[in-house]
Amino acid sequence: MRVFIITLLLLLSTVLNAEVTVDKVVVLKLEKKLILFSGVKKVKEYSVVFGDNPKGHKQQEGDERTPE
């Protein structure tokens, strides 16, 4: 989870440094994609990695699920 948050912050800072305003972040868990939008325009798309057991709701720390 920490890696995911750090990656998200780095991606946002990279896009923001390019003087583009990102106002929406979409994560598609099944497709393993993170998409950044400025308005309705897709700014950037990234492949992402989740825990070994990403499906389902997060129950407890260490269950290797990614919270929604």
N, CA, C and O atoms as a Tripos MOL2 file, in Angstrom:
@<TRIPOS>MOLECULE
protein
  272   271    68     0     0
PROTEIN
NO_CHARGES

@<TRIPOS>ATOM
      1 N           0.8240   -1.1870    0.0000 N.3       1 MET1
      2 CA          0.0000    0.0000    0.0000 C.3       1 MET1
      3 C           0.8720    1.2560    0.0000 C.2       1 MET1
      4 O           0.5710    2.2180   -0.7060 O.2       1 MET1
      5 N           1.9480    1.2510    0.7870 N.am      2 ARG2
      6 CA          2.8350    2.4170    0.8210 C.3       2 ARG2
      7 C           3.4430    2.6710   -0.5480 C.2       2 ARG2
      8 O           3.5570    3.8180   -0.9820 O.2       2 ARG2
      9 N           3.8360    1.5930   -1.2320 N.am      3 VAL3
     10 CA          4.4320    1.7350   -2.5540 C.3       3 VAL3
     11 C           3.4240    2.3540   -3.5110 C.2       3 VAL3
     12 O           3.7790    3.2020   -4.3300 O.2       3 VAL3
     13 N           2.1700    1.9340   -3.4090 N.am      4 PHE4
     14 CA          1.1200    2.4680   -4.2730 C.3       4 PHE4
     15 C           0.9350    3.9640   -4.0430 C.2       4 PHE4
     16 O           0.8400    4.7260   -5.0050 O.2       4 PHE4
     17 N           0.8850    4.3900   -2.8000 N.am      5 ILE5
     18 CA          0.6850    5.8030   -2.4810 C.3       5 ILE5
     19 C           1.8860    6.6270   -2.9320 C.2       5 ILE5
     20 O           1.7190    7.7060   -3.4990 O.2       5 ILE5
     21 N           3.0800    6.1320   -2.6880 N.am      6 ILE6
     22 CA          4.2900    6.8510   -3.1070 C.3       6 ILE6
     23 C           4.3220    6.9750   -4.6280 C.2       6 ILE6
     24 O           4.6370    8.0360   -5.1670 O.2       6 ILE6
     25 N           3.9950    5.8890   -5.3090 N.am      7 THR7
     26 CA          3.9660    5.9280   -6.7720 C.3       7 THR7
     27 C           2.9440    6.9350   -7.2670 C.2       7 THR7
     28 O           3.2200    7.7010   -8.1900 O.2       7 THR7
     29 N           1.7650    6.9390   -6.6570 N.am      8 LEU8
     30 CA          0.7240    7.8900   -7.0460 C.3       8 LEU8
     31 C           1.1960    9.3310   -6.8480 C.2       8 LEU8
     32 O           0.9830   10.1710   -7.7220 O.2       8 LEU8
     33 N           1.8200    9.6220   -5.7350 N.am      9 LEU9
     34 CA          2.3150   10.9780   -5.4800 C.3       9 LEU9
     35 C           3.4080   11.3700   -6.4610 C.2       9 LEU9
     36 O           3.4360   12.5090   -6.9290 O.2       9 LEU9
     37 N           4.2980   10.4570   -6.7770 N.am     10 LEU10
     38 CA          5.3510   10.7490   -7.7540 C.3      10 LEU10
     39 C           4.7670   11.0090   -9.1370 C.2      10 LEU10
     40 O           5.2120   11.9080   -9.8500 O.2      10 LEU10
     41 N           3.7730   10.2180   -9.5070 N.am     11 LEU11
     42 CA          3.1430   10.4130  -10.8080 C.3      11 LEU11
     43 C           2.4390   11.7630  -10.8740 C.2      11 LEU11
     44 O           2.5450   12.4760  -11.8720 O.2      11 LEU11
     45 N           1.7260   12.1090   -9.8180 N.am     12 LEU12
     46 CA          1.0380   13.3900   -9.7880 C.3      12 LEU12
     47 C           2.0240   14.5470   -9.8320 C.2      12 LEU12
     48 O           1.7850   15.5340  -10.5280 O.2      12 LEU12
     49 N           3.1220   14.4430   -9.1040 N.am     13 SER13
     50 CA          4.1020   15.5280   -9.1080 C.3      13 SER13
     51 C           4.7450   15.6750  -10.4740 C.2      13 SER13
     52 O           5.0290   16.7920  -10.9060 O.2      13 SER13
     53 N           4.9780   14.5640  -11.1610 N.am     14 THR14
     54 CA          5.5420   14.6250  -12.5080 C.3      14 THR14
     55 C           4.6000   15.3410  -13.4520 C.2      14 THR14
     56 O           5.0230   16.1920  -14.2340 O.2      14 THR14
     57 N           3.3330   15.0010  -13.3810 N.am     15 VAL15
     58 CA          2.3460   15.6350  -14.2510 C.3      15 VAL15
     59 C           2.1770   17.0960  -13.8820 C.2      15 VAL15
     60 O           2.0820   17.9440  -14.7690 O.2      15 VAL15
     61 N           2.1380   17.4080  -12.6060 N.am     16 LEU16
     62 CA          1.9600   18.7880  -12.1750 C.3      16 LEU16
     63 C           3.1600   19.6500  -12.5610 C.2      16 LEU16
     64 O           2.9900   20.8270  -12.8800 O.2      16 LEU16
     65 N           4.3510   19.0970  -12.5410 N.am     17 ASN17
     66 CA          5.5380   19.8410  -12.9660 C.3      17 ASN17
     67 C           5.4880   20.1760  -14.4450 C.2      17 ASN17
     68 O           6.1590   21.1070  -14.8910 O.2      17 ASN17
     69 N           4.7150   19.4450  -15.1990 N.am     18 ALA18
     70 CA          4.5560   19.7110  -16.6260 C.3      18 ALA18
     71 C           3.4750   20.7600  -16.8610 C.2      18 ALA18
     72 O           3.0690   20.9780  -18.0030 O.2      18 ALA18
     73 N           3.0020   21.4120  -15.8030 N.am     19 GLU19
     74 CA          1.9970   22.4700  -15.8590 C.3      19 GLU19
     75 C           0.6490   21.9940  -16.3960 C.2      19 GLU19
     76 O          -0.0430   22.7330  -17.0970 O.2      19 GLU19
     77 N           0.2880   20.7820  -16.0680 N.am     20 VAL20
     78 CA         -1.0290   20.2500  -16.3950 C.3      20 VAL20
     79 C          -1.7530   20.0240  -15.0850 C.2      20 VAL20
     80 O          -1.1870   19.4510  -14.1540 O.2      20 VAL20
     81 N          -2.9950   20.4650  -14.9990 N.am     21 THR21
     82 CA         -3.7740   20.2660  -13.7840 C.3      21 THR21
     83 C          -4.5260   18.9520  -13.8760 C.2      21 THR21
     84 O          -5.3450   18.7450  -14.7710 O.2      21 THR21
     85 N          -4.2320   18.0720  -12.9340 N.am     22 VAL22
     86 CA         -4.9290   16.7890  -12.8580 C.3      22 VAL22
     87 C          -6.0280   16.9310  -11.8240 C.2      22 VAL22
     88 O          -5.7620   17.2610  -10.6680 O.2      22 VAL22
     89 N          -7.2650   16.6810  -12.2380 N.am     23 ASP23
     90 CA         -8.3690   16.8320  -11.3010 C.3      23 ASP23
     91 C          -9.1250   15.5280  -11.0630 C.2      23 ASP23
     92 O         -10.1090   15.4970  -10.3230 O.2      23 ASP23
     93 N          -8.6580   14.4510  -11.6980 N.am     24 LYS24
     94 CA         -9.3250   13.1680  -11.4860 C.3      24 LYS24
     95 C          -8.3130   12.0460  -11.6750 C.2      24 LYS24
     96 O          -7.5530   12.0320  -12.6430 O.2      24 LYS24
     97 N          -8.3140   11.1030  -10.7310 N.am     25 VAL25
     98 CA         -7.4580    9.9180  -10.8050 C.3      25 VAL25
     99 C          -8.3740    8.7080  -10.7930 C.2      25 VAL25
    100 O          -9.1910    8.5570   -9.8850 O.2      25 VAL25
    101 N          -8.2490    7.8470  -11.7870 N.am     26 VAL26
    102 CA         -9.0710    6.6440  -11.8850 C.3      26 VAL26
    103 C          -8.1560    5.4290  -11.8180 C.2      26 VAL26
    104 O          -7.1710    5.3430  -12.5510 O.2      26 VAL26
    105 N          -8.4850    4.4980  -10.9400 N.am     27 VAL27
    106 CA         -7.7330    3.2530  -10.8300 C.3      27 VAL27
    107 C          -8.6630    2.1180  -11.2430 C.2      27 VAL27
    108 O          -9.7190    1.9180  -10.6440 O.2      27 VAL27
    109 N          -8.2610    1.3830  -12.2680 N.am     28 LEU28
    110 CA         -9.0190    0.2220  -12.7410 C.3      28 LEU28
    111 C          -8.2680   -1.0230  -12.2810 C.2      28 LEU28
    112 O          -7.2900   -1.4430  -12.9000 O.2      28 LEU28
    113 N          -8.7480   -1.6060  -11.1760 N.am     29 LYS29
    114 CA         -8.0280   -2.7270  -10.5660 C.3      29 LYS29
    115 C          -7.9640   -3.9430  -11.4810 C.2      29 LYS29
    116 O          -6.9120   -4.5730  -11.5930 O.2      29 LYS29
    117 N          -9.0580   -4.2800  -12.1280 N.am     30 LEU30
    118 CA         -9.0590   -5.4720  -12.9710 C.3      30 LEU30
    119 C          -8.1170   -5.3160  -14.1600 C.2      30 LEU30
    120 O          -7.4910   -6.2850  -14.5910 O.2      30 LEU30
    121 N          -8.0150   -4.1030  -14.6880 N.am     31 GLU31
    122 CA         -7.1390   -3.8500  -15.8300 C.3      31 GLU31
    123 C          -5.7350   -3.4270  -15.4100 C.2      31 GLU31
    124 O          -4.8520   -3.2690  -16.2530 O.2      31 GLU31
    125 N          -5.5280   -3.2420  -14.0910 N.am     32 LYS32
    126 CA         -4.2380   -2.8290  -13.5270 C.3      32 LYS32
    127 C          -3.7330   -1.5460  -14.1740 C.2      32 LYS32
    128 O          -2.5920   -1.4600  -14.6280 O.2      32 LYS32
    129 N          -4.6290   -0.5390  -14.2020 N.am     33 LYS33
    130 CA         -4.3140    0.7480  -14.8110 C.3      33 LYS33
    131 C          -4.6280    1.8830  -13.8540 C.2      33 LYS33
    132 O          -5.5840    1.8080  -13.0820 O.2      33 LYS33
    133 N          -3.8160    2.9450  -13.9070 N.am     34 LEU34
    134 CA         -4.0700    4.1930  -13.2090 C.3      34 LEU34
    135 C          -4.1030    5.2650  -14.2960 C.2      34 LEU34
    136 O          -3.1520    5.4040  -15.0650 O.2      34 LEU34
    137 N          -5.2010    6.0240  -14.3580 N.am     35 ILE35
    138 CA         -5.3830    7.0140  -15.4160 C.3      35 ILE35
    139 C          -5.5810    8.3830  -14.7850 C.2      35 ILE35
    140 O          -6.3780    8.5350  -13.8590 O.2      35 ILE35
    141 N          -4.8510    9.3840  -15.2870 N.am     36 LEU36
    142 CA         -4.9610   10.7550  -14.8140 C.3      36 LEU36
    143 C          -5.7200   11.5810  -15.8480 C.2      36 LEU36
    144 O          -5.4440   11.5010  -17.0450 O.2      36 LEU36
    145 N          -6.6880   12.3820  -15.3670 N.am     37 PHE37
    146 CA         -7.5020   13.2040  -16.2490 C.3      37 PHE37
    147 C          -7.3790   14.6720  -15.8820 C.2      37 PHE37
    148 O          -7.2410   15.0290  -14.7120 O.2      37 PHE37
    149 N          -7.4320   15.5100  -16.8960 N.am     38 SER38
    150 CA         -7.5890   16.9480  -16.7380 C.3      38 SER38
    151 C          -8.8990   17.2880  -17.4290 C.2      38 SER38
    152 O          -8.9700   17.3330  -18.6570 O.2      38 SER38
    153 N          -9.9330   17.5260  -16.6340 N.am     39 GLY39
    154 CA        -11.2730   17.6570  -17.2090 C.3      39 GLY39
    155 C         -11.6930   16.3080  -17.7480 C.2      39 GLY39
    156 O         -11.6900   15.3100  -17.0270 O.2      39 GLY39
    157 N         -12.0590   16.2800  -19.0330 N.am     40 VAL40
    158 CA        -12.4230   15.0020  -19.6560 C.3      40 VAL40
    159 C         -11.2850   14.4310  -20.4910 C.2      40 VAL40
    160 O         -11.4190   13.3520  -21.0670 O.2      40 VAL40
    161 N         -10.1570   15.1530  -20.5600 N.am     41 LYS41
    162 CA         -9.0080   14.7210  -21.3560 C.3      41 LYS41
    163 C          -8.0940   13.8190  -20.5300 C.2      41 LYS41
    164 O          -7.6830   14.1730  -19.4250 O.2      41 LYS41
    165 N          -7.7830   12.6440  -21.0890 N.am     42 LYS42
    166 CA         -6.8400   11.7350  -20.4420 C.3      42 LYS42
    167 C          -5.4390   12.3030  -20.6110 C.2      42 LYS42
    168 O          -4.9780   12.5210  -21.7320 O.2      42 LYS42
    169 N          -4.7590   12.5430  -19.4810 N.am     43 VAL43
    170 CA         -3.4260   13.1280  -19.5000 C.3      43 VAL43
    171 C          -2.3600   12.0460  -19.6210 C.2      43 VAL43
    172 O          -1.4380   12.1510  -20.4300 O.2      43 VAL43
    173 N          -2.5000   11.0110  -18.8080 N.am     44 LYS44
    174 CA         -1.4820    9.9620  -18.7620 C.3      44 LYS44
    175 C          -2.1050    8.6800  -18.2390 C.2      44 LYS44
    176 O          -3.0520    8.7230  -17.4530 O.2      44 LYS44
    177 N          -1.5820    7.5420  -18.6670 N.am     45 GLU45
    178 CA         -2.0430    6.2350  -18.2030 C.3      45 GLU45
    179 C          -0.8270    5.4170  -17.7970 C.2      45 GLU45
    180 O           0.1920    5.4060  -18.4880 O.2      45 GLU45
    181 N          -0.9490    4.7350  -16.6660 N.am     46 TYR46
    182 CA          0.1520    3.9360  -16.1340 C.3      46 TYR46
    183 C          -0.3330    2.5320  -15.8070 C.2      46 TYR46
    184 O          -1.4920    2.3370  -15.4420 O.2      46 TYR46
    185 N           0.5510    1.5630  -15.9380 N.am     47 SER47
    186 CA          0.2990    0.2170  -15.4380 C.3      47 SER47
    187 C           0.6590    0.2190  -13.9630 C.2      47 SER47
    188 O           1.6620    0.8160  -13.5720 O.2      47 SER47
    189 N          -0.1510   -0.4470  -13.1330 N.am     48 VAL48
    190 CA          0.1030   -0.4870  -11.6970 C.3      48 VAL48
    191 C           0.1170   -1.9280  -11.2090 C.2      48 VAL48
    192 O          -0.3790   -2.8330  -11.8810 O.2      48 VAL48
    193 N           0.6920   -2.1250  -10.0320 N.am     49 VAL49
    194 CA          0.8030   -3.4510   -9.4330 C.3      49 VAL49
    195 C           0.1340   -3.4020   -8.0660 C.2      49 VAL49
    196 O           0.3000   -2.4360   -7.3210 O.2      49 VAL49
    197 N          -0.6140   -4.4340   -7.7450 N.am     50 PHE50
    198 CA         -1.3060   -4.5230   -6.4660 C.3      50 PHE50
    199 C          -0.7560   -5.6990   -5.6660 C.2      50 PHE50
    200 O           0.1730   -6.3740   -6.1100 O.2      50 PHE50
    201 N          -1.3260   -5.9430   -4.4920 N.am     51 GLY51
    202 CA         -0.9040   -7.0650   -3.6590 C.3      51 GLY51
    203 C          -1.1640   -8.4000   -4.3380 C.2      51 GLY51
    204 O          -1.7790   -8.4570   -5.4030 O.2      51 GLY51
    205 N          -0.6950   -9.4690   -3.7170 N.am     52 ASP52
    206 CA         -0.8680  -10.8070   -4.2930 C.3      52 ASP52
    207 C          -2.3220  -11.2440   -4.3460 C.2      52 ASP52
    208 O          -2.6660  -12.1400   -5.1180 O.2      52 ASP52
    209 N          -3.1830  -10.6290   -3.5400 N.am     53 ASN53
    210 CA         -4.5900  -11.0050   -3.4640 C.3      53 ASN53
    211 C          -5.4520   -9.7370   -3.5270 C.2      53 ASN53
    212 O          -6.1170   -9.4090   -2.5450 O.2      53 ASN53
    213 N          -5.4570   -9.0110   -4.6700 N.am     54 PRO54
    214 CA         -6.0760   -7.6920   -4.7100 C.3      54 PRO54
    215 C          -7.5990   -7.6780   -4.7320 C.2      54 PRO54
    216 O          -8.2030   -6.6480   -4.4320 O.2      54 PRO54
    217 N          -8.2330   -8.7890   -5.0770 N.am     55 LYS55
    218 CA         -9.6990   -8.7950   -5.2010 C.3      55 LYS55
    219 C         -10.3620   -8.7860   -3.8360 C.2      55 LYS55
    220 O          -9.8610   -9.3780   -2.8810 O.2      55 LYS55
    221 N         -11.5010   -8.1030   -3.7600 N.am     56 GLY56
    222 CA        -12.2570   -8.0500   -2.5150 C.3      56 GLY56
    223 C         -11.8670   -6.8620   -1.6640 C.2      56 GLY56
    224 O         -10.8970   -6.1650   -1.9600 O.2      56 GLY56
    225 N         -12.6160   -6.6370   -0.6190 N.am     57 HIS57
    226 CA        -12.3970   -5.4960    0.2650 C.3      57 HIS57
    227 C         -11.2640   -5.7850    1.2520 C.2      57 HIS57
    228 O         -11.0590   -6.9190    1.6850 O.2      57 HIS57
    229 N         -10.5490   -4.7340    1.5850 N.am     58 LYS58
    230 CA         -9.4730   -4.8370    2.5730 C.3      58 LYS58
    231 C         -10.0860   -5.2050    3.9190 C.2      58 LYS58
    232 O         -11.0010   -4.5280    4.3880 O.2      58 LYS58
    233 N          -9.5910   -6.2720    4.5440 N.am     59 GLN59
    234 CA        -10.1200   -6.7330    5.8260 C.3      59 GLN59
    235 C          -9.2000   -6.3400    6.9830 C.2      59 GLN59
    236 O          -9.6640   -5.9010    8.0350 O.2      59 GLN59
    237 N          -7.8930   -6.5010    6.7760 N.am     60 GLN60
    238 CA         -6.9320   -6.2160    7.8280 C.3      60 GLN60
    239 C          -5.5660   -5.9950    7.1960 C.2      60 GLN60
    240 O          -5.3260   -6.3780    6.0520 O.2      60 GLN60
    241 N          -4.6840   -5.3760    7.9520 N.am     61 GLU61
    242 CA         -3.3300   -5.1450    7.4720 C.3      61 GLU61
    243 C          -2.6470   -6.4760    7.2070 C.2      61 GLU61
    244 O          -2.7230   -7.3920    8.0250 O.2      61 GLU61
    245 N          -1.9880   -6.5820    6.0760 N.am     62 GLY62
    246 CA         -1.2590   -7.7960    5.7440 C.3      62 GLY62
    247 C          -2.0430   -8.7920    4.9140 C.2      62 GLY62
    248 O          -1.5050   -9.8420    4.5600 O.2      62 GLY62
    249 N          -3.3200   -8.4960    4.5830 N.am     63 ASP63
    250 CA         -4.0970   -9.4610    3.8040 C.3      63 ASP63
    251 C          -3.8090   -9.3510    2.3030 C.2      63 ASP63
    252 O          -4.4270  -10.0520    1.5010 O.2      63 ASP63
    253 N          -2.8790   -8.4790    1.9220 N.am     64 GLU64
    254 CA         -2.4200   -8.2950    0.5540 C.3      64 GLU64
    255 C          -3.5350   -7.9050   -0.4050 C.2      64 GLU64
    256 O          -3.4660   -8.1920   -1.6000 O.2      64 GLU64
    257 N          -4.5660   -7.2460    0.1250 N.am     65 ARG65
    258 CA         -5.6380   -6.7070   -0.7140 C.3      65 ARG65
    259 C          -5.4710   -5.2090   -0.8160 C.2      65 ARG65
    260 O          -4.9630   -4.5670    0.1030 O.2      65 ARG65
    261 N          -5.8970   -4.6540   -1.9290 N.am     66 THR66
    262 CA         -5.7990   -3.2220   -2.1520 C.3      66 THR66
    263 C          -7.1540   -2.5930   -1.8450 C.2      66 THR66
    264 O          -8.1620   -2.9750   -2.4390 O.2      66 THR66
    265 N          -7.1870   -1.6220   -0.9150 N.am     67 PRO67
    266 CA         -8.4730   -1.0040   -0.5670 C.3      67 PRO67
    267 C          -9.0610   -0.2280   -1.7350 C.2      67 PRO67
    268 O          -8.3470    0.2890   -2.5940 O.2      67 PRO67
    269 N         -10.3800   -0.1650   -1.7360 N.am     68 GLU68
    270 CA        -11.0760    0.6030   -2.7760 C.3      68 GLU68
    271 C         -11.6150    1.8770   -2.1900 C.2      68 GLU68
    272 O         -12.2360    2.6690   -2.8990 O.2      68 GLU68
@<TRIPOS>BOND
     1     1     2 1
     2     2     3 1
     3     3     4 2
     4     3     5 am
     5     5     6 1
     6     6     7 1
     7     7     8 2
     8     7     9 am
     9     9    10 1
    10    10    11 1
    11    11    12 2
    12    11    13 am
    13    13    14 1
    14    14    15 1
    15    15    16 2
    16    15    17 am
    17    17    18 1
    18    18    19 1
    19    19    20 2
    20    19    21 am
    21    21    22 1
    22    22    23 1
    23    23    24 2
    24    23    25 am
    25    25    26 1
    26    26    27 1
    27    27    28 2
    28    27    29 am
    29    29    30 1
    30    30    31 1
    31    31    32 2
    32    31    33 am
    33    33    34 1
    34    34    35 1
    35    35    36 2
    36    35    37 am
    37    37    38 1
    38    38    39 1
    39    39    40 2
    40    39    41 am
    41    41    42 1
    42    42    43 1
    43    43    44 2
    44    43    45 am
    45    45    46 1
    46    46    47 1
    47    47    48 2
    48    47    49 am
    49    49    50 1
    50    50    51 1
    51    51    52 2
    52    51    53 am
    53    53    54 1
    54    54    55 1
    55    55    56 2
    56    55    57 am
    57    57    58 1
    58    58    59 1
    59    59    60 2
    60    59    61 am
    61    61    62 1
    62    62    63 1
    63    63    64 2
    64    63    65 am
    65    65    66 1
    66    66    67 1
    67    67    68 2
    68    67    69 am
    69    69    70 1
    70    70    71 1
    71    71    72 2
    72    71    73 am
    73    73    74 1
    74    74    75 1
    75    75    76 2
    76    75    77 am
    77    77    78 1
    78    78    79 1
    79    79    80 2
    80    79    81 am
    81    81    82 1
    82    82    83 1
    83    83    84 2
    84    83    85 am
    85    85    86 1
    86    86    87 1
    87    87    88 2
    88    87    89 am
    89    89    90 1
    90    90    91 1
    91    91    92 2
    92    91    93 am
    93    93    94 1
    94    94    95 1
    95    95    96 2
    96    95    97 am
    97    97    98 1
    98    98    99 1
    99    99   100 2
   100    99   101 am
   101   101   102 1
   102   102   103 1
   103   103   104 2
   104   103   105 am
   105   105   106 1
   106   106   107 1
   107   107   108 2
   108   107   109 am
   109   109   110 1
   110   110   111 1
   111   111   112 2
   112   111   113 am
   113   113   114 1
   114   114   115 1
   115   115   116 2
   116   115   117 am
   117   117   118 1
   118   118   119 1
   119   119   120 2
   120   119   121 am
   121   121   122 1
   122   122   123 1
   123   123   124 2
   124   123   125 am
   125   125   126 1
   126   126   127 1
   127   127   128 2
   128   127   129 am
   129   129   130 1
   130   130   131 1
   131   131   132 2
   132   131   133 am
   133   133   134 1
   134   134   135 1
   135   135   136 2
   136   135   137 am
   137   137   138 1
   138   138   139 1
   139   139   140 2
   140   139   141 am
   141   141   142 1
   142   142   143 1
   143   143   144 2
   144   143   145 am
   145   145   146 1
   146   146   147 1
   147   147   148 2
   148   147   149 am
   149   149   150 1
   150   150   151 1
   151   151   152 2
   152   151   153 am
   153   153   154 1
   154   154   155 1
   155   155   156 2
   156   155   157 am
   157   157   158 1
   158   158   159 1
   159   159   160 2
   160   159   161 am
   161   161   162 1
   162   162   163 1
   163   163   164 2
   164   163   165 am
   165   165   166 1
   166   166   167 1
   167   167   168 2
   168   167   169 am
   169   169   170 1
   170   170   171 1
   171   171   172 2
   172   171   173 am
   173   173   174 1
   174   174   175 1
   175   175   176 2
   176   175   177 am
   177   177   178 1
   178   178   179 1
   179   179   180 2
   180   179   181 am
   181   181   182 1
   182   182   183 1
   183   183   184 2
   184   183   185 am
   185   185   186 1
   186   186   187 1
   187   187   188 2
   188   187   189 am
   189   189   190 1
   190   190   191 1
   191   191   192 2
   192   191   193 am
   193   193   194 1
   194   194   195 1
   195   195   196 2
   196   195   197 am
   197   197   198 1
   198   198   199 1
   199   199   200 2
   200   199   201 am
   201   201   202 1
   202   202   203 1
   203   203   204 2
   204   203   205 am
   205   205   206 1
   206   206   207 1
   207   207   208 2
   208   207   209 am
   209   209   210 1
   210   210   211 1
   211   211   212 2
   212   211   213 am
   213   213   214 1
   214   214   215 1
   215   215   216 2
   216   215   217 am
   217   217   218 1
   218   218   219 1
   219   219   220 2
   220   219   221 am
   221   221   222 1
   222   222   223 1
   223   223   224 2
   224   223   225 am
   225   225   226 1
   226   226   227 1
   227   227   228 2
   228   227   229 am
   229   229   230 1
   230   230   231 1
   231   231   232 2
   232   231   233 am
   233   233   234 1
   234   234   235 1
   235   235   236 2
   236   235   237 am
   237   237   238 1
   238   238   239 1
   239   239   240 2
   240   239   241 am
   241   241   242 1
   242   242   243 1
   243   243   244 2
   244   243   245 am
   245   245   246 1
   246   246   247 1
   247   247   248 2
   248   247   249 am
   249   249   250 1
   250   250   251 1
   251   251   252 2
   252   251   253 am
   253   253   254 1
   254   254   255 1
   255   255   256 2
   256   255   257 am
   257   257   258 1
   258   258   259 1
   259   259   260 2
   260   259   261 am
   261   261   262 1
   262   262   263 1
   263   263   264 2
   264   263   265 am
   265   265   266 1
   266   266   267 1
   267   267   268 2
   268   267   269 am
   269   269   270 1
   270   270   271 1
   271   271   272 2
@<TRIPOS>SUBSTRUCTURE
     1 MET1         2 RESIDUE 1 A MET
     2 ARG2         6 RESIDUE 1 A ARG
     3 VAL3        10 RESIDUE 1 A VAL
     4 PHE4        14 RESIDUE 1 A PHE
     5 ILE5        18 RESIDUE 1 A ILE
     6 ILE6        22 RESIDUE 1 A ILE
     7 THR7        26 RESIDUE 1 A THR
     8 LEU8        30 RESIDUE 1 A LEU
     9 LEU9        34 RESIDUE 1 A LEU
    10 LEU10       38 RESIDUE 1 A LEU
    11 LEU11       42 RESIDUE 1 A LEU
    12 LEU12       46 RESIDUE 1 A LEU
    13 SER13       50 RESIDUE 1 A SER
    14 THR14       54 RESIDUE 1 A THR
    15 VAL15       58 RESIDUE 1 A VAL
    16 LEU16       62 RESIDUE 1 A LEU
    17 ASN17       66 RESIDUE 1 A ASN
    18 ALA18       70 RESIDUE 1 A ALA
    19 GLU19       74 RESIDUE 1 A GLU
    20 VAL20       78 RESIDUE 1 A VAL
    21 THR21       82 RESIDUE 1 A THR
    22 VAL22       86 RESIDUE 1 A VAL
    23 ASP23       90 RESIDUE 1 A ASP
    24 LYS24       94 RESIDUE 1 A LYS
    25 VAL25       98 RESIDUE 1 A VAL
    26 VAL26      102 RESIDUE 1 A VAL
    27 VAL27      106 RESIDUE 1 A VAL
    28 LEU28      110 RESIDUE 1 A LEU
    29 LYS29      114 RESIDUE 1 A LYS
    30 LEU30      118 RESIDUE 1 A LEU
    31 GLU31      122 RESIDUE 1 A GLU
    32 LYS32      126 RESIDUE 1 A LYS
    33 LYS33      130 RESIDUE 1 A LYS
    34 LEU34      134 RESIDUE 1 A LEU
    35 ILE35      138 RESIDUE 1 A ILE
    36 LEU36      142 RESIDUE 1 A LEU
    37 PHE37      146 RESIDUE 1 A PHE
    38 SER38      150 RESIDUE 1 A SER
    39 GLY39      154 RESIDUE 1 A GLY
    40 VAL40      158 RESIDUE 1 A VAL
    41 LYS41      162 RESIDUE 1 A LYS
    42 LYS42      166 RESIDUE 1 A LYS
    43 VAL43      170 RESIDUE 1 A VAL
    44 LYS44      174 RESIDUE 1 A LYS
    45 GLU45      178 RESIDUE 1 A GLU
    46 TYR46      182 RESIDUE 1 A TYR
    47 SER47      186 RESIDUE 1 A SER
    48 VAL48      190 RESIDUE 1 A VAL
    49 VAL49      194 RESIDUE 1 A VAL
    50 PHE50      198 RESIDUE 1 A PHE
    51 GLY51      202 RESIDUE 1 A GLY
    52 ASP52      206 RESIDUE 1 A ASP
    53 ASN53      210 RESIDUE 1 A ASN
    54 PRO54      214 RESIDUE 1 A PRO
    55 LYS55      218 RESIDUE 1 A LYS
    56 GLY56      222 RESIDUE 1 A GLY
    57 HIS57      226 RESIDUE 1 A HIS
    58 LYS58      230 RESIDUE 1 A LYS
    59 GLN59      234 RESIDUE 1 A GLN
    60 GLN60      238 RESIDUE 1 A GLN
    61 GLU61      242 RESIDUE 1 A GLU
    62 GLY62      246 RESIDUE 1 A GLY
    63 ASP63      250 RESIDUE 1 A ASP
    64 GLU64      254 RESIDUE 1 A GLU
    65 ARG65      258 RESIDUE 1 A ARG
    66 THR66      262 RESIDUE 1 A THR
    67 PRO67      266 RESIDUE 1 A PRO
    68 GLU68      270 RESIDUE 1 A GLU
